[in-house]
Amino acid sequence: MTPPFFTTRVLPLMAALVLAGCATSPPSIDPSSLPVTPTLFRESQAVAAAPSAPYQAQWWKVFADPVLDQLVAQASRSNNSLSVAAARLAQARAIARSADADRSPQLGLGAGAVRQTDAAAANRPKTVLSVGASLSYELDLFGKLAGASDAAALDARSREALLRSTQLLVQADVAQTYLNLRALDTERALVRDTLQAYRNTLRLTEVRFREGDVAELDVARVRTEVASTESEALALDRRRAEFEHALAVLVGEAASSFQLAPAEWTTALPMIPAGVPSTVLVRRPDVSAAQSTMQAAQARVGVARAAWFPVFSLTANGGYAAPEIGDLFRMSTRAWGVGALLSLPIFDGGRREAGVQNANAELDIALANYREQILVAFRDVEDQLSALRLLAEQSEAQSRSVASASRATVLSDSRYRNGLVSQLEVLDAQRSELRNRRQALQVRAGQYLATVGLIRALGGGWA
């Protein structure tokens, strides 16, 4: 038969402990509090379908540019932001191991020597030597230690996702900076070719002025175009230097020693398929990090609630103590003890209640940040998809504009040579053609940058 003590004392205590443990479980998140996510991105349905490279971890290889591959690889090794993120991940993992260690028995060894007086020996001083071991273990009846361990593990997972996010950010920054630089190389070549044409026109105009065929006003106009175009070429040189210096920082080199020679812009432009599913956002690392942070805050609410319940600890110790080293390990000098400790603060001035309120507030903050991160992710994708769609239309319109401006330049030059128009009309036509060609290059660069932006917004690809 069951002893009365067990039924009247132990069973109610066990039931109370089980109910208390349930009371410390983390709160659940209401799904209705999260944003409603569509199945497809709205703008992705407007992007023309075209063959595309499959998703791969090294997403930048879809641009088929060896120099870009080399720069990204160097940044992955030497970028300082990546080093900081990796160190923070190592720190979070160490904290997680420390929190998990609190759930294990704690064993320690100790030795000591004490000089003290002995009342039984007329207060004459004597030395007591001791050596022993101690063992302690906290019973996690209410899940406090488990909750703290889970929260620390989720923090480490969040840091791991933030490391991946930093990697993606650095890779995208390298790609966009490099593409900007190559676009400037092409634009600089265009402006310098135009500058050379203006200089040739100036020499011809000066010869004709000396022969009395044209007025000095024509010479002044051409000189103005030469000086203005020289200024624009120098401005492009300055911008290229800034992009080159930015690349140096990204790859972990000093700007004074880093150099990337001008080259032809041969980078391939990958096509984005239609109907990109919104489910690809689950691999976006900053969204994953926000989710892990929210889950860690949930676990800490349970930890804060567990502070209201008692702490049970088991202890054991054993060792030897003697006044002489020779007697230290004799059987007569050994001593041991086992014990159990129950502690429960009665009055703490509201400290535990404040801890629960703080944990709930942290959960509210983390949940709001998670919702915000989801909305930002959708905005980023829609921004880049709309940019790609509109840039494609703009590129077609700009190509027609370049063709018309080029034709106008040819016709104006022919009419000028036949004496039908002044040189001012020719210069206007040439200026318009240069402006339209530069705008076409900027639209092309925008397509590349938006493609990189979309890959980053989707977490590293669209497949």
C-alpha positions as a printed NumPy array, in Angstrom:
array([[  0.   ,   0.   ,   0.   ],
       [  1.087,   3.548,  -0.665],
       [  2.43 ,   5.235,   2.471],
       [  0.185,   8.08 ,   3.743],
       [  3.117,  10.47 ,   3.75 ],
       [  3.67 ,   9.878,   0.024],
       [  0.042,  10.478,  -0.89 ],
       [ -0.511,  13.423,   1.395],
       [  2.799,  15.267,   1.025],
       [  4.942,  14.066,  -1.87 ],
       [  2.298,  13.703,  -4.589],
       [  0.82 ,  17.201,  -4.049],
       [  4.34 ,  18.659,  -4.04 ],
       [  5.205,  16.888,  -7.305],
       [  1.97 ,  18.065,  -8.901],
       [  2.676,  21.62 ,  -7.814],
       [  6.167,  21.451,  -9.266],
       [  4.862,  20.135, -12.591],
       [  2.27 ,  22.916, -12.773],
       [  4.887,  25.494, -11.843],
       [  7.165,  24.142, -14.576],
       [  4.344,  24.543, -17.089],
       [  3.838,  28.115, -15.907],
       [  7.414,  28.962, -16.82 ],
       [  7.125,  27.813, -20.455],
       [  7.836,  30.554, -23.028],
       [  4.801,  32.454, -24.393],
       [  3.594,  31.576, -27.878],
       [  3.511,  34.03 , -30.783],
       [  0.145,  34.784, -32.321],
       [  0.468,  34.068, -36.077],
       [ -1.973,  36.894, -36.805],
       [  0.599,  39.344, -35.431],
       [  2.956,  38.562, -38.331],
       [  2.625,  40.202, -41.762],
       [  0.611,  38.415, -44.43 ],
       [  3.106,  37.287, -47.087],
       [  2.04 ,  36.842, -50.732],
       [  2.928,  33.74 , -52.712],
       [  4.649,  35.682, -55.507],
       [  6.276,  39.069, -55.691],
       [  4.054,  41.452, -57.609],
       [  6.809,  42.864, -59.794],
       [  8.261,  39.435, -60.605],
       [  5.238,  38.676, -62.749],
       [  6.086,  41.655, -64.952],
       [  9.699,  40.599, -65.593],
       [ 10.104,  38.858, -68.944],
       [ 10.942,  35.18 , -68.666],
       [ 14.394,  34.253, -69.909],
       [ 16.934,  31.473, -69.359],
       [ 18.919,  32.039, -66.19 ],
       [ 21.764,  30.358, -64.385],
       [ 20.667,  28.115, -61.495],
       [ 21.156,  29.354, -57.958],
       [ 24.538,  28.653, -56.463],
       [ 26.314,  29.712, -53.301],
       [ 28.847,  31.704, -55.33 ],
       [ 26.136,  33.826, -56.921],
       [ 28.532,  36.398, -58.374],
       [ 29.755,  33.838, -60.908],
       [ 26.584,  34.408, -62.955],
       [ 28.287,  37.615, -64.163],
       [ 31.109,  35.568, -65.719],
       [ 33.825,  38.088, -64.819],
       [ 37.159,  36.625, -63.575],
       [ 38.241,  39.939, -62.038],
       [ 35.026,  40.121, -60.018],
       [ 35.548,  36.518, -58.886],
       [ 39.04 ,  37.38 , -57.669],
       [ 37.884,  40.514, -55.815],
       [ 35.06 ,  38.69 , -54.013],
       [ 37.422,  35.874, -53.008],
       [ 39.917,  38.388, -51.62 ],
       [ 37.181,  40.232, -49.715],
       [ 35.989,  36.935, -48.22 ],
       [ 39.481,  36.4  , -46.816],
       [ 40.444,  39.897, -45.726],
       [ 37.383,  42.094, -45.195],
       [ 37.39 ,  43.551, -41.689],
       [ 33.602,  43.628, -41.3  ],
       [ 33.599,  39.867, -41.867],
       [ 36.315,  39.462, -39.238],
       [ 34.214,  41.39 , -36.702],
       [ 31.095,  39.331, -37.502],
       [ 33.056,  36.079, -37.217],
       [ 34.474,  37.148, -33.842],
       [ 30.988,  38.012, -32.573],
       [ 29.776,  34.583, -33.666],
       [ 32.642,  32.93 , -31.78 ],
       [ 31.755,  35.028, -28.732],
       [ 28.066,  34.026, -28.922],
       [ 28.983,  30.355, -29.24 ],
       [ 31.236,  30.622, -26.177],
       [ 28.396,  32.21 , -24.192],
       [ 26.105,  29.382, -25.318],
       [ 28.606,  26.781, -24.092],
       [ 28.883,  28.63 , -20.786],
       [ 25.096,  28.655, -20.348],
       [ 24.889,  24.967, -21.229],
       [ 27.639,  24.173, -18.712],
       [ 25.428,  25.449, -15.872],
       [ 23.169,  22.426, -16.452],
       [ 25.999,  19.967, -15.715],
       [ 27.381,  18.873, -12.331],
       [ 30.166,  21.09 , -11.075],
       [ 33.23 ,  19.309,  -9.691],
       [ 36.139,  21.054,  -8.027],
       [ 39.328,  20.274,  -6.157],
       [ 40.867,  22.391,  -3.443],
       [ 43.711,  22.558,  -0.98 ],
       [ 44.476,  24.988,   1.803],
       [ 46.465,  25.82 ,   4.895],
       [ 45.026,  27.744,   7.861],
       [ 46.943,  29.115,  10.852],
       [ 44.559,  29.458,  13.79 ],
       [ 44.305,  29.318,  17.561],
       [ 42.818,  26.367,  19.447],
       [ 40.78 ,  27.105,  22.588],
       [ 41.252,  23.507,  23.772],
       [ 45.018,  24.007,  23.719],
       [ 45.167,  27.301,  25.647],
       [ 44.703,  29.307,  22.452],
       [ 48.029,  28.217,  21.138],
       [ 48.217,  28.637,  17.331],
       [ 48.383,  25.651,  15.078],
       [ 48.33 ,  24.979,  11.363],
       [ 45.592,  22.922,   9.716],
       [ 46.217,  21.527,   6.241],
       [ 43.325,  20.387,   4.07 ],
       [ 42.722,  18.833,   0.664],
       [ 39.418,  17.737,  -0.8  ],
       [ 36.843,  17.718,  -3.595],
       [ 33.387,  19.248,  -3.914],
       [ 30.466,  18.36 ,  -6.168],
       [ 27.344,  20.442,  -6.766],
       [ 24.37 ,  20.072,  -9.067],
       [ 21.339,  22.322,  -9.491],
       [ 18.098,  20.493, -10.247],
       [ 16.451,  22.316, -13.135],
       [ 12.887,  21.54 , -12.07 ],
       [ 11.367,  24.641, -13.622],
       [ 13.396,  24.87 , -16.808],
       [ 15.34 ,  27.975, -15.812],
       [ 18.734,  26.62 , -16.829],
       [ 17.34 ,  24.913, -19.938],
       [ 15.658,  28.146, -20.996],
       [ 18.854,  30.136, -20.522],
       [ 20.781,  27.542, -22.521],
       [ 18.201,  27.587, -25.323],
       [ 18.228,  31.396, -25.436],
       [ 22.026,  31.482, -25.673],
       [ 21.966,  28.863, -28.454],
       [ 19.408,  30.942, -30.357],
       [ 21.591,  34.02 , -29.902],
       [ 24.464,  32.075, -31.436],
       [ 22.23 ,  31.026, -34.321],
       [ 21.266,  34.674, -34.822],
       [ 24.938,  35.665, -34.899],
       [ 25.614,  32.937, -37.431],
       [ 22.847,  34.327, -39.647],
       [ 24.236,  37.849, -39.192],
       [ 27.639,  36.565, -40.315],
       [ 26.031,  35.208, -43.48 ],
       [ 24.22 ,  38.517, -43.89 ],
       [ 27.506,  40.395, -43.583],
       [ 29.099,  38.064, -46.12 ],
       [ 26.268,  38.71 , -48.563],
       [ 26.48 ,  42.454, -47.93 ],
       [ 30.236,  42.547, -48.512],
       [ 29.949,  40.422, -51.661],
       [ 27.194,  42.665, -53.023],
       [ 29.174,  45.817, -52.166],
       [ 32.229,  44.448, -53.957],
       [ 30.154,  43.536, -57.01 ],
       [ 28.338,  46.871, -57.187],
       [ 31.493,  48.91 , -56.61 ],
       [ 33.337,  46.923, -59.275],
       [ 30.478,  47.285, -61.759],
       [ 30.315,  51.025, -61.091],
       [ 34.025,  51.234, -61.765],
       [ 33.763,  49.314, -65.053],
       [ 30.836,  51.505, -66.128],
       [ 32.974,  54.557, -65.424],
       [ 35.809,  53.046, -67.486],
       [ 33.463,  52.816, -70.474],
       [ 32.059,  56.282, -69.884],
       [ 35.557,  57.758, -69.527],
       [ 36.57 ,  56.176, -72.817],
       [ 33.489,  57.668, -74.504],
       [ 34.122,  61.136, -73.087],
       [ 37.812,  61.032, -74.032],
       [ 37.007,  59.933, -77.591],
       [ 34.587,  62.841, -77.81 ],
       [ 37.233,  65.144, -76.354],
       [ 39.707,  64.034, -79.01 ],
       [ 37.11 ,  64.735, -81.71 ],
       [ 36.547,  68.223, -80.252],
       [ 40.29 ,  68.857, -80.247],
       [ 40.531,  67.841, -83.886],
       [ 37.623,  70.154, -84.652],
       [ 39.368,  72.954, -82.777],
       [ 42.558,  72.54 , -84.787],
       [ 40.592,  72.592, -88.032],
       [ 38.573,  75.62 , -86.926],
       [ 41.729,  77.53 , -85.94 ],
       [ 43.216,  76.828, -89.364],
       [ 40.059,  78.066, -91.068],
       [ 40.022,  81.143, -88.823],
       [ 43.593,  82.022, -89.817],
       [ 42.566,  81.649, -93.451],
       [ 39.577,  83.923, -92.881],
       [ 36.891,  81.274, -93.582],
       [ 35.236,  81.439, -90.146],
       [ 34.766,  84.032, -87.459],
       [ 36.568,  84.073, -84.11 ],
       [ 33.241,  83.237, -82.469],
       [ 33.385,  79.74 , -83.962],
       [ 36.835,  79.217, -82.482],
       [ 35.65 ,  80.378, -79.058],
       [ 32.678,  77.988, -79.183],
       [ 34.844,  74.979, -79.985],
       [ 37.367,  75.942, -77.314],
       [ 34.497,  76.121, -74.811],
       [ 33.403,  72.58 , -75.733],
       [ 36.984,  71.297, -75.409],
       [ 37.453,  72.843, -71.95 ],
       [ 34.009,  71.698, -70.766],
       [ 34.612,  68.132, -71.936],
       [ 38.069,  68.11 , -70.31 ],
       [ 36.412,  69.103, -67.034],
       [ 33.889,  66.272, -67.361],
       [ 36.689,  63.78 , -68.089],
       [ 38.556,  64.861, -64.951],
       [ 35.373,  64.569, -62.892],
       [ 34.993,  60.975, -64.116],
       [ 38.622,  60.314, -63.195],
       [ 37.922,  61.553, -59.688],
       [ 34.855,  59.34 , -59.327],
       [ 36.784,  56.316, -60.584],
       [ 39.495,  56.929, -58.011],
       [ 36.844,  56.99 , -55.266],
       [ 35.394,  53.651, -56.399],
       [ 38.884,  52.169, -56.587],
       [ 39.598,  53.315, -53.037],
       [ 36.266,  51.867, -51.854],
       [ 37.199,  48.533, -53.418],
       [ 40.516,  48.623, -51.568],
       [ 38.732,  48.889, -48.217],
       [ 36.307,  46.107, -49.127],
       [ 39.098,  43.673, -50.027],
       [ 41.163,  44.631, -46.986],
       [ 43.982,  46.552, -48.641],
       [ 45.357,  50.051, -48.202],
       [ 44.041,  52.449, -50.823],
       [ 47.596,  53.654, -51.464],
       [ 48.744,  50.243, -52.7  ],
       [ 45.569,  48.955, -54.368],
       [ 45.128,  49.48 , -58.094],
       [ 42.715,  48.12 , -60.664],
       [ 43.667,  48.921, -64.238],
       [ 40.981,  50.196, -66.644],
       [ 39.56 ,  47.466, -68.836],
       [ 36.762,  46.802, -71.257],
       [ 33.376,  46.197, -69.676],
       [ 32.593,  42.602, -70.662],
       [ 30.623,  41.502, -67.592],
       [ 27.597,  39.374, -68.511],
       [ 24.143,  40.558, -67.443],
       [ 22.078,  37.604, -66.127],
       [ 18.362,  37.537, -66.847],
       [ 15.774,  37.247, -64.077],
       [ 13.059,  34.605, -64.607],
       [  9.397,  35.5  , -64.232],
       [  7.381,  34.381, -61.224],
       [  9.998,  34.5  , -58.457],
       [  8.361,  32.795, -55.437],
       [  8.314,  34.659, -52.145],
       [  9.455,  31.489, -50.355],
       [ 13.044,  32.247, -51.37 ],
       [ 13.08 ,  34.866, -48.614],
       [ 13.402,  32.125, -45.989],
       [ 17.092,  31.899, -46.855],
       [ 17.623,  35.645, -46.426],
       [ 20.036,  35.736, -43.462],
       [ 18.844,  38.951, -41.827],
       [ 15.281,  37.588, -41.684],
       [ 16.612,  34.36 , -40.167],
       [ 18.623,  36.362, -37.62 ],
       [ 15.574,  38.393, -36.596],
       [ 13.567,  35.196, -36.171],
       [ 16.245,  33.6  , -33.959],
       [ 16.469,  36.775, -31.873],
       [ 12.699,  36.689, -31.362],
       [ 12.818,  33.025, -30.314],
       [ 15.646,  33.797, -27.87 ],
       [ 13.517,  36.564, -26.352],
       [ 10.675,  34.044, -25.984],
       [ 12.961,  31.675, -24.097],
       [ 14.132,  34.461, -21.786],
       [ 10.557,  35.235, -20.778],
       [ 10.347,  31.668, -19.464],
       [ 13.659,  32.127, -17.652],
       [ 12.4  ,  35.324, -16.024],
       [  9.204,  33.591, -14.889],
       [ 11.222,  30.721, -13.403],
       [ 12.877,  33.193, -11.008],
       [  9.696,  33.091,  -8.924],
       [ 10.215,  29.428,  -8.038],
       [ 12.666,  27.819,  -5.6  ],
       [ 16.158,  26.659,  -6.522],
       [ 17.097,  23.087,  -5.553],
       [ 20.768,  22.177,  -5.341],
       [ 22.527,  18.967,  -4.345],
       [ 26.005,  19.182,  -2.841],
       [ 28.676,  16.722,  -1.791],
       [ 32.193,  17.206,  -0.465],
       [ 34.956,  15.052,   0.911],
       [ 38.613,  15.312,   1.819],
       [ 41.269,  15.248,   4.477],
       [ 42.381,  17.743,   7.138],
       [ 45.354,  17.437,   9.528],
       [ 47.948,  19.613,  11.262],
       [ 50.858,  17.752,   9.654],
       [ 51.468,  16.844,   6.041],
       [ 52.431,  13.31 ,   7.047],
       [ 49.036,  12.806,   8.698],
       [ 47.028,  14.443,   5.9  ],
       [ 45.931,  11.295,   4.066],
       [ 45.31 ,   9.006,   7.071],
       [ 41.897,   7.433,   7.372],
       [ 41.343,   9.154,  10.686],
       [ 41.652,  12.617,   9.091],
       [ 39.122,  12.134,   6.323],
       [ 35.718,  13.831,   6.334],
       [ 32.763,  13.95 ,   3.945],
       [ 29.321,  15.398,   3.677],
       [ 26.268,  15.482,   1.434],
       [ 23.454,  17.961,   1.445],
       [ 20.517,  19.5  ,  -0.32 ],
       [ 19.75 ,  23.193,  -0.5  ],
       [ 16.431,  24.889,  -1.166],
       [ 16.403,  28.638,  -1.627],
       [ 13.539,  30.99 ,  -2.448],
       [ 13.714,  34.762,  -2.069],
       [ 10.656,  36.067,  -0.219],
       [ 11.011,  39.797,  -0.654],
       [ 13.189,  41.361,  -3.359],
       [ 11.666,  44.803,  -3.764],
       [ 10.012,  43.873,  -7.069],
       [ 13.205,  42.69 ,  -8.754],
       [ 11.705,  39.464, -10.175],
       [  8.54 ,  41.204, -11.383],
       [ 10.707,  43.812, -13.1  ],
       [ 12.718,  41.004, -14.683],
       [  9.549,  39.453, -16.16 ],
       [  8.372,  42.835, -17.437],
       [ 11.768,  43.482, -18.983],
       [ 11.747,  40.064, -20.687],
       [  8.244,  40.696, -22.051],
       [  9.317,  44.089, -23.36 ],
       [ 12.36 ,  42.526, -25.032],
       [ 10.057,  39.992, -26.667],
       [  7.788,  42.77 , -27.936],
       [ 10.824,  44.572, -29.378],
       [ 12.15 ,  41.418, -31.034],
       [  8.729,  40.579, -32.478],
       [  8.337,  44.091, -33.889],
       [ 11.843,  43.919, -35.37 ],
       [ 11.01 ,  40.55 , -36.939],
       [  7.843,  41.923, -38.501],
       [  9.729,  44.961, -39.73 ],
       [ 12.49 ,  42.799, -41.217],
       [  9.939,  40.769, -43.183],
       [  8.327,  43.934, -44.564],
       [ 11.733,  45.422, -45.416],
       [ 12.702,  42.212, -47.212],
       [  9.604,  42.356, -49.411],
       [ 10.174,  46.047, -50.071],
       [ 13.785,  45.427, -51.104],
       [ 12.787,  42.702, -53.556],
       [  9.931,  44.709, -55.05 ],
       [ 12.213,  47.762, -55.37 ],
       [ 14.805,  45.843, -57.362],
       [ 12.259,  43.985, -59.486],
       [ 10.502,  47.224, -60.4  ],
       [ 13.875,  48.841, -61.093],
       [ 14.809,  46.031, -63.469],
       [ 11.482,  46.227, -65.286],
       [ 11.615,  50.   , -65.702],
       [ 15.317,  50.028, -66.568],
       [ 14.673,  47.506, -69.346],
       [ 12.024,  49.821, -70.803],
       [ 14.282,  52.825, -70.283],
       [ 17.142,  51.042, -72.049],
       [ 14.987,  50.482, -75.129],
       [ 13.903,  54.124, -75.17 ],
       [ 17.458,  55.315, -74.597],
       [ 18.742,  53.153, -77.463],
       [ 16.29 ,  54.892, -79.803],
       [ 17.432,  58.233, -78.458],
       [ 21.105,  57.399, -79.081],
       [ 20.344,  56.293, -82.625],
       [ 18.441,  59.515, -83.333],
       [ 21.15 ,  61.693, -81.775],
       [ 23.853,  59.924, -83.776],
       [ 21.892,  60.455, -86.977],
       [ 21.375,  64.139, -86.115],
       [ 25.138,  64.571, -85.657],
       [ 25.86 ,  63.068, -89.085],
       [ 23.249,  65.285, -90.77 ],
       [ 24.41 ,  68.442, -88.978],
       [ 28.028,  67.808, -89.927],
       [ 27.046,  67.295, -93.558],
       [ 24.966,  70.488, -93.624],
       [ 27.811,  72.399, -91.964],
       [ 30.33 ,  71.22 , -94.526],
       [ 27.965,  72.37 , -97.272],
       [ 27.618,  75.768, -95.635],
       [ 23.934,  75.385, -94.829],
       [ 24.197,  75.744, -91.022],
       [ 26.575,  77.269, -88.538],
       [ 29.036,  75.349, -86.431],
       [ 26.83 ,  75.98 , -83.408],
       [ 24.291,  73.495, -84.742],
       [ 27.012,  70.856, -85.182],
       [ 28.257,  71.375, -81.641],
       [ 24.726,  71.115, -80.273],
       [ 24.21 ,  67.835, -82.126],
       [ 27.507,  66.422, -80.873],
       [ 26.737,  67.521, -77.328],
       [ 23.312,  65.867, -77.5  ],
       [ 24.788,  62.616, -78.821],
       [ 27.389,  62.503, -76.047],
       [ 24.758,  63.183, -73.407],
       [ 22.498,  60.413, -74.712],
       [ 25.335,  57.893, -74.981],
       [ 26.355,  58.608, -71.403],
       [ 22.773,  58.222, -70.233],
       [ 22.602,  54.883, -72.047],
       [ 25.709,  53.739, -70.172],
       [ 24.211,  54.852, -66.873],
       [ 21.005,  52.919, -67.607],
       [ 23.084,  49.833, -68.424],
       [ 25.018,  50.249, -65.165],
       [ 21.702,  50.6  , -63.341],
       [ 20.584,  47.239, -64.721],
       [ 23.706,  45.559, -63.365],
       [ 23.392,  47.232, -59.975],
       [ 19.696,  46.35 , -59.695],
       [ 20.502,  42.727, -60.542],
       [ 23.057,  42.583, -57.739],
       [ 20.572,  44.328, -55.454],
       [ 17.908,  41.742, -56.27 ],
       [ 20.276,  38.842, -55.584],
       [ 21.152,  40.401, -52.242],
       [ 17.472,  41.1  , -51.426],
       [ 16.592,  37.46 , -52.138],
       [ 19.385,  36.17 , -49.939],
       [ 21.803,  35.134, -52.694],
       [ 19.784,  34.148, -55.775],
       [ 16.314,  33.713, -57.2  ],
       [ 16.045,  29.953, -57.752]])
